[in-house]
């Protein structure tokens, strides 16, 4: 009887504790949108602080190419005049 209880209730709990990728994808999308908005704002109104932030972003893109690809796609749509700067960031 204990074995039956174990098989019916406890064992499924062990297999149901998986990682939910959908929340991770939403967070990644929010991060990319934030990066794109900050980039476009800096492109329109350049300041030294913006340049510093963009340099940090470039360093992060060197580590995470997938993030750069998503950023570049969004930035090209949002501020197409900045193409030479977008290409330089990779």
C-alpha positions in Angstrom: 0.0 0.0 0.0 2.8 2.4 0.8 4.4 1.6 -2.5 1.2 2.4 -4.3 0.9 5.7 -2.5 4.5 6.5 -3.4 4.0 5.8 -7.0 0.7 7.7 -7.3 1.6 10.9 -5.4 5.2 11.3 -4.5 6.9 10.2 -7.8 4.9 12.7 -10.0 6.0 15.5 -7.8 9.6 14.8 -8.5 9.1 15.0 -12.2 6.9 18.1 -12.1 9.6 20.4 -10.7 11.0 21.6 -14.0 12.3 24.9 -15.0 9.8 27.2 -16.7 11.5 28.8 -19.7 8.6 31.1 -20.6 9.3 33.5 -17.7 12.9 33.5 -18.7 12.0 34.4 -22.3 9.8 37.3 -21.1 12.6 38.6 -18.9 15.0 38.4 -21.9 12.6 40.3 -24.1 12.2 43.0 -21.5 15.9 43.3 -21.2 16.3 43.6 -25.0 13.6 46.3 -25.1 15.3 48.2 -22.4 18.6 48.0 -24.2 17.1 49.2 -27.4 15.3 52.1 -25.8 18.4 53.2 -24.0 20.5 53.0 -27.2 18.0 55.0 -29.3 17.8 57.6 -26.6 21.5 57.9 -26.5 21.7 58.1 -30.2 19.3 61.0 -30.3 20.7 62.8 -27.3 24.3 61.7 -26.7 25.9 62.4 -23.4 29.0 61.1 -21.7 26.9 59.0 -19.3 25.1 57.4 -22.3 28.4 56.6 -24.0 29.6 54.9 -20.8 26.5 52.8 -20.7 26.8 51.9 -24.3 30.4 50.8 -23.8 29.2 48.5 -21.0 26.5 47.2 -23.2 29.1 46.5 -25.9 31.1 44.4 -23.4 28.0 42.5 -22.5 27.3 41.7 -26.1 30.7 40.3 -26.6 29.8 37.7 -23.9 26.2 37.1 -25.1 25.9 37.1 -28.8 22.2 36.0 -28.7 21.4 39.1 -26.7 23.3 41.2 -29.3 21.3 39.7 -32.2 18.0 40.4 -30.5 19.2 43.9 -29.7 20.4 44.6 -33.2 17.1 43.5 -34.7 15.1 45.7 -32.3 17.4 48.7 -32.7 17.3 48.6 -36.5 13.5 48.8 -36.3 13.4 51.5 -33.7 16.2 53.8 -34.9 17.3 52.8 -38.4 19.5 55.8 -38.8 21.9 54.3 -36.2 23.0 51.4 -38.4 26.7 52.1 -38.3 26.6 52.3 -34.5 24.6 49.1 -34.2 27.0 47.2 -36.4 30.0 48.5 -34.4 28.6 47.1 -31.1 29.4 43.5 -32.1 
